[in-house]
Amino acid sequence: MTIDILYFAWVREAIGQGSERVDPPTGVTTVAGLVDWLAARGGGYATAFADRDRLRAAVDQAFVALDTPIAGAREIALFPPVTGG
C-alpha cells in the first residue's frame, strides 16, 4: 500500500522534506504505527516524532486520532497542533 505523506511546520523542518511517498510494511496498520515506523528511520524522523503529544494527523484531509487505521488511505499529513486566531 503506497501512501503519500505530507509534513508541515517543524515536522517538515526536522525531516528535511515536505512530502514523500512510502510503502509501509503490512504490520503498520494505524497512524501511530506509521509514525513509529518512520521514527525508526532515525535522524530527523526520530527527532520529529520523539514527542507524540506534539503531533497531529489527517488522513485524506480529515483530522484523526493517532490510533486511526490507515487501510485504504491515499494521503496522511503529520503536523504540530493547530491553533486558531
C-alpha contacts under 8 A as a table, 3 or more apart, distances in Angstrom:
res1	aa1	res2	aa2	distance
1	M	23	D	5.57
1	M	24	P	6.96
1	M	72	G	7.85
2	T	21	R	6.66
2	T	22	V	5.55
2	T	23	D	4.46
2	T	24	P	7.29
2	T	74	R	7.46
3	I	21	R	5.64
3	I	22	V	5.44
3	I	23	D	6.34
3	I	73	A	6.68
3	I	74	R	5.17
3	I	75	E	5.61
3	I	76	I	7.14
4	D	19	S	7.11
4	D	20	E	5.88
4	D	21	R	4.42
4	D	22	V	6.43
4	D	74	R	6.23
4	D	75	E	4.69
4	D	76	I	6.33
5	I	19	S	5.42
5	I	20	E	5.37
5	I	21	R	6.01
5	I	22	V	7.20
5	I	75	E	5.85
5	I	76	I	4.95
5	I	77	A	5.70
5	I	78	L	7.51
6	L	18	G	5.87
6	L	19	S	4.38
6	L	20	E	6.80
6	L	75	E	7.46
6	L	76	I	6.22
6	L	77	A	4.48
6	L	78	L	6.21
7	Y	11	V	5.82
7	Y	12	R	4.74
7	Y	17	Q	7.31
7	Y	18	G	4.95
7	Y	19	S	5.76
7	Y	77	A	5.91
7	Y	78	L	5.15
7	Y	79	F	6.03
8	F	11	V	5.58
8	F	12	R	4.90
8	F	13	E	7.87
8	F	18	G	6.55
8	F	77	A	7.67
8	F	78	L	6.52
8	F	79	F	4.97
8	F	80	P	7.49
9	A	12	R	5.48
9	A	13	E	6.49
9	A	79	F	6.53
9	A	80	P	7.02
10	W	13	E	4.80
10	W	14	A	5.99
10	W	48	A	7.51
10	W	79	F	7.71
10	W	80	P	7.36
11	V	14	A	5.27
11	V	15	I	6.25
11	V	48	A	5.21
11	V	49	F	7.86
11	V	78	L	7.32
11	V	79	F	6.05
11	V	80	P	7.17
12	R	15	I	5.26
12	R	16	G	5.75
12	R	17	Q	5.51
12	R	18	G	5.25
13	E	16	G	5.08
13	E	17	Q	6.93
14	A	44	G	4.87
14	A	45	Y	6.96
14	A	47	T	6.61
14	A	48	A	5.55
15	I	43	G	7.82
15	I	44	G	4.44
15	I	45	Y	5.43
15	I	48	A	6.68
16	G	44	G	7.24
17	Q	20	E	7.63
24	P	28	V	6.27
24	P	34	L	7.19
24	P	37	W	7.68
25	P	28	V	5.74
26	T	29	T	7.13
28	V	33	G	5.11
28	V	34	L	5.77
28	V	37	W	7.44
29	T	33	G	6.22
29	T	34	L	7.32
29	T	69	P	5.56
29	T	70	I	5.66
29	T	71	A	6.62
30	T	33	G	5.02
30	T	34	L	6.23
30	T	66	L	7.03
30	T	67	D	5.60
30	T	68	T	5.29
30	T	69	P	4.10
30	T	70	I	5.09
30	T	71	A	7.89
31	V	34	L	4.98
31	V	35	V	6.18
31	V	57	A	7.63
31	V	65	A	7.88
31	V	66	L	5.02
31	V	67	D	5.96
31	V	68	T	5.80
31	V	69	P	6.39
31	V	70	I	6.16
32	A	35	V	5.00
32	A	36	D	6.16
32	A	66	L	4.93
32	A	67	D	5.73
32	A	68	T	7.75
33	G	36	D	5.01
33	G	37	W	6.11
34	L	37	W	5.03
34	L	38	L	6.10
35	V	38	L	5.08
35	V	39	A	5.97
35	V	49	F	6.76
36	D	39	A	5.04
36	D	40	A	6.22
36	D	49	F	7.80
37	W	40	A	5.25
37	W	41	R	7.12
38	L	41	R	5.50
38	L	42	G	7.90
38	L	45	Y	6.12
38	L	46	A	7.59
39	A	42	G	5.75
39	A	45	Y	4.77
39	A	46	A	4.26
39	A	47	T	7.67
39	A	48	A	7.70
39	A	49	F	5.88
39	A	50	A	7.56
40	A	45	Y	7.45
40	A	46	A	6.49
41	R	45	Y	6.27
41	R	46	A	6.90
42	G	45	Y	5.51
42	G	46	A	4.70
42	G	47	T	7.68
43	G	46	A	5.49
43	G	47	T	6.48
44	G	47	T	4.95
44	G	48	A	5.96
45	Y	48	A	5.12
45	Y	49	F	6.10
46	A	49	F	5.37
46	A	50	A	5.73
47	T	50	A	5.33
48	A	51	D	7.65
49	F	52	R	6.07
49	F	55	L	7.45
51	D	54	R	5.72
51	D	55	L	7.25
52	R	55	L	5.18
54	R	80	P	5.70
54	R	81	P	6.41
55	L	78	L	6.85
55	L	79	F	5.77
55	L	80	P	4.83
55	L	81	P	6.24
56	R	63	F	7.82
56	R	64	V	7.73
56	R	65	A	7.47
56	R	66	L	7.39
56	R	78	L	5.86
56	R	79	F	5.32
56	R	80	P	5.63
56	R	81	P	5.71
57	A	63	F	5.95
57	A	64	V	5.79
57	A	65	A	6.85
57	A	66	L	6.73
57	A	76	I	6.92
57	A	77	A	5.46
57	A	78	L	4.69
57	A	79	F	6.32
58	A	61	Q	5.36
58	A	62	A	4.94
58	A	63	F	4.18
58	A	64	V	5.35
58	A	76	I	5.61
58	A	77	A	5.07
58	A	78	L	6.79
59	V	62	A	5.36
59	V	63	F	6.56
59	V	64	V	6.59
59	V	70	I	7.53
59	V	73	A	6.42
59	V	74	R	7.75
59	V	75	E	5.90
59	V	76	I	4.60
59	V	77	A	6.56
60	D	73	A	6.37
60	D	74	R	6.24
60	D	75	E	5.00
60	D	76	I	6.15
61	Q	75	E	7.54
61	Q	76	I	7.58
61	Q	77	A	7.60
64	V	68	T	6.39
65	A	68	T	5.59
70	I	73	A	5.31
73	A	76	I	7.14
